[in-house]
Amino acid sequence: MRDTEQAPQQAQNPTNFDIHLSGARVAFGGVDIFDDLDLTLRAGSFTCLLGPSGVGKSTLLRFLTGLVEGDVSGNITCSNGGILRNRIAYMAQQDLLLPWRTVRENVELGAVLRGERPDHARAEHLIAEVGLTDAAHLRPAKLSGGMKQRAALARTLMEDRPVVLMDEPFSALDPVNRLRLQELAARVLRGKTVLLVTHDPLEALRLGDHVHVLSGAPATLADAITPDGQSPRNITDPAILAQQAELLRQLGADISTDYGAEAVS
Ligand SMILES: Nc1ncnc2c1ncn2[C@@H]1O[C@H](COP(=O)(O)OP(=O)(O)OP(=O)(O)O)[C@@H](O)[C@H]1O
């Protein structure tokens, strides 16, 4: 894993359009997962989405990719026109690595599929950043779950798309690698519009400029919590810990009501 000084700089092509999702509805088997849901993602903002298991977080992310089939309605508009679907890098919960390709080939896959020449130097750099240099020649079957997730993260960061959607991208990582790769994502994705699903309130507050909780059935979005400062934030900061307590409350945890009160006042 490289030092931050050697790492790629922030996005060279910051995102310059807002995304408006309005009246979004998805139903499976006649049951609404969410209905009439609105969400705005401001240009270059990092939004995190929390919520109980099964509430519809992945479905909302996939709605933005246009991948949800069936009983789906609503509008997705970009403030500068154009179709969102073509401007997205999407990291699914399952790593979706091609089993017959090596780590390096998977990281370079996007360019290859587009018929472009991959930027080998950037790929090597990102592979090093996620700590997979020694495994770059291996196929996914030889990787641990965490290594596969790091390869998938490198592939997502490689794409340099204006909009990045990530579904629990760090869930299989040990705590130290998790912190390192959060830092990498914060740095490489700065200036991009990002929507990240996580179960970890501290991860959301470390990375997100806006942190929403999705809850209920049909699910609704709570107003965003907006931590101060630039990501990656210090998760030992008392104000962050107080916001973590608020998020845990929104998620239904039984947290003492005065926890962190001094930090917010
Ligand atoms: N293709 C599908 N067909 C039918 N039901 C589906 C489909 N995809 C998701 N669901 C259902 O929709 C609901 C929301 O699923 P979703 O994966 O969006 O939840 P989630 O909040 O991301 O959960 P988790 O945190 O466990 O990943 C669940 O009840 C799930 O079973």
The ligand as an SDF file (V2000), in Angstrom:
LIG
                    3D

 31 33  0  0  0  0  0  0  0  0999 V2000
  -34.9040   -8.6820   -8.2800 N   0  0  0  0  0  0  0  0  0  0  0  0
  -35.6510   -8.7840   -7.1780 C   0  0  0  0  0  0  0  0  0  0  0  0
  -36.8010   -9.4900   -7.1990 N   0  0  0  0  0  0  0  0  0  0  0  0
  -37.5890   -9.5870   -6.1160 C   0  0  0  0  0  0  0  0  0  0  0  0
  -37.3100   -9.0070   -4.9350 N   0  0  0  0  0  0  0  0  0  0  0  0
  -36.1780   -8.2950   -4.8520 C   0  0  0  0  0  0  0  0  0  0  0  0
  -35.2920   -8.1400   -5.9530 C   0  0  0  0  0  0  0  0  0  0  0  0
  -34.2540   -7.3700   -5.5820 N   0  0  0  0  0  0  0  0  0  0  0  0
  -34.4570   -7.0560   -4.2880 C   0  0  0  0  0  0  0  0  0  0  0  0
  -35.6110   -7.5960   -3.8520 N   0  0  0  0  0  0  0  0  0  0  0  0
  -36.1990   -7.4250   -2.5160 C   0  0  0  0  0  0  0  0  0  0  0  0
  -36.3040   -6.0200   -2.3010 O   0  0  0  0  0  0  0  0  0  0  0  0
  -36.0210   -5.7160   -0.9500 C   0  0  0  0  0  0  0  0  0  0  0  0
  -34.8940   -4.7020   -0.9060 C   0  0  0  0  0  0  0  0  0  0  0  0
  -33.6960   -5.3430   -1.3100 O   0  0  0  0  0  0  0  0  0  0  0  0
  -32.3100   -4.5520   -1.3420 P   0  0  0  0  0  0  0  0  0  0  0  0
  -31.2740   -5.5150   -1.8090 O   0  0  0  0  0  0  0  0  0  0  0  0
  -32.4780   -3.2950   -2.0970 O   0  0  0  0  0  0  0  0  0  0  0  0
  -32.1110   -4.2220    0.2030 O   0  0  0  0  0  0  0  0  0  0  0  0
  -30.8520   -3.5840    0.9440 P   0  0  0  0  0  0  0  0  0  0  0  0
  -31.3650   -2.4870    1.8090 O   0  0  0  0  0  0  0  0  0  0  0  0
  -29.7990   -3.2370   -0.0330 O   0  0  0  0  0  0  0  0  0  0  0  0
  -30.3970   -4.8250    1.8480 O   0  0  0  0  0  0  0  0  0  0  0  0
  -28.9480   -5.2610    2.4200 P   0  0  0  0  0  0  0  0  0  0  0  0
  -28.5300   -4.2030    3.3830 O   0  0  0  0  0  0  0  0  0  0  0  0
  -29.2460   -6.5560    3.1100 O   0  0  0  0  0  0  0  0  0  0  0  0
  -28.0250   -5.4060    1.2440 O   0  0  0  0  0  0  0  0  0  0  0  0
  -35.7030   -7.0390   -0.2570 C   0  0  0  0  0  0  0  0  0  0  0  0
  -36.8780   -7.4970    0.3700 O   0  0  0  0  0  0  0  0  0  0  0  0
  -35.3120   -7.9460   -1.3990 C   0  0  0  0  0  0  0  0  0  0  0  0
  -35.6280   -9.2810   -1.0950 O   0  0  0  0  0  0  0  0  0  0  0  0
  1  2  1  0
  2  3  1  0
  2  7  2  0
  3  4  2  0
  4  5  1  0
  5  6  2  0
  6  7  1  0
  6 10  1  0
  7  8  1  0
  8  9  2  0
  9 10  1  0
 10 11  1  0
 11 12  1  0
 11 30  1  0
 12 13  1  0
 13 14  1  0
 13 28  1  0
 14 15  1  0
 15 16  1  0
 16 17  2  0
 16 18  1  0
 16 19  1  0
 19 20  1  0
 20 21  2  0
 20 22  1  0
 20 23  1  0
 23 24  1  0
 24 25  2  0
 24 26  1  0
 24 27  1  0
 28 29  1  0
 28 30  1  0
 30 31  1  0
M  END
$$$$
